[in-house]
Structures are given as C-alpha cells and as structure tokens.
Amino acid sequence: MRDDLQLISQWIPKGATLLDLGCGDGTLLAWLGEHKQAQGYGLEINQDNLAACFEKGVNVLEQDLDGGLGNFQNHRFDYVVMTQALQAVLRPDQILNEMVRVGREAIITFPNFGHWKIRAYLGLKGRMPVSSALPYEWYNTPNIHLCTVQDFETHCRKHGIQILERQVINREHRRSILSKWWPNLFGEIAIYRVDRK
C-alpha cells in the first residue's frame, strides 16, 4: 500500500464506515476491510479500476464525482476519503462541502502546488512544471484546479471547515522539519483530516 494511504489508515479506527471518492483500484478499502473491519464503498469512473475493485471484493459504484454526492444522506459514513483527486474535479469547493456533509469527518490529500520546486521551475523556465511527481504537460494534465496548502487552509477557515489534523510530506511520503515549519513551501503532498464546525 502507498505510504500516504498508510498514513490515512492510521486515522481510521476499527469498524469505521467510509466512502472513498475516486478510489482507484480499491487498495485502501480492501486493506481497511481486512485489517480494520471497515465497511464502505468506493466511487470510481475508470473501467480498469472498477474491474480491479471487483476482483478485490471491494464494494464500488460507478459515479462521476462532478455530479456531487446527492445520492448519500447526511452523516451516512464515519469518514469520506479522497486521495490525490481534489485538484482534478470541476468544483473542489462543492465536493469538499459534500464530503463533510456525507461524512462525520473527511480525509483529503492533494499535491501542493506551492512547493518550492514548482515555484522555481515556473520562475526559471517560464513553463508549467513536468516531473516524476507531475508527469503531465499543461494541455493533458488531469490537474485542473491547482491548490496550495495555504489556499486549502484559507478556504477551510472561510467556509466553516475545521482542520483536525494535517500531515505534509514529500513525494517519498516522508515528513521533514522543513515541511513541518513551512508546509506551503516544502511540502509536496498535503494530507488533511477535517470536519464541519
């Protein structure tokens, strides 16, 4: 399991119910089901990922996140999780509101576009960065809403979303003193646990 998913799994208690948005191949849900007896559903639109979920025995629904979560009642799940997809939805603000409506808590991860390497690449080369962490060109990237740690935290404050916990890590999924003290500049991946105030 990816290191960021291992960090998330530490925040989810035994027997929790969860909804995993853009669940990919179902790795997180399968692991939580096996090791923590968690129950829930994944939402996914990629056909290969849907097939992988079925093979793992993960409950998955084919659903586009841009259509919202209107088919789920308030506080239906203990946790709603979205890893590395917030920047790829049409309205991240709306999906974030839906996450804290449907779940008692939400866990979100996203690439921090305020990281110093991205700033330096753009400043020195005058082009959108392409790297192993961001392997797409500007015209074919799924990242349509670029967000920084500071952007996310400002949005949460303005819209009554309480940050319960934050981990800011590098692309090897390790924490450092620099990312602890200056997360917007030195964190490559942000992981948040939030709820509605």
Sequence and secondary structure as in RCSB ss.txt:
>XXXX:A:sequence
MRDDLQLISQWIPKGATLLDLGCGDGTLLAWLGEHKQAQGYGLEINQDNLAACFEKGVNVLEQDLDGGLGNFQNH
RFDYVVMTQALQAVLRPDQILNEMVRVGREAIITFPNFGHWKIRAYLGLKGRMPVSSALPYEWYNTPNIHLCTVQ
DFETHCRKHGIQILERQVINREHRRSILSKWWPNLFGEIAIYRVDRK
>XXXX:A:secstr
  HHHHHHHHHS TT EEEEET TTSHHHHHHHHHH  EEEEEE  HHHHHHHHHHT  EEE  GGG STTS TT
 EEEEEEES GGGSS HHHHHHHHHHHEEEEEEEEE TTSHHHHHHHHHHSS    SSS   TTT S  S   HH
HHHHHHHHTTEEEEEEEEE TTS   HHHHH HHHH SEEEEEEEE 
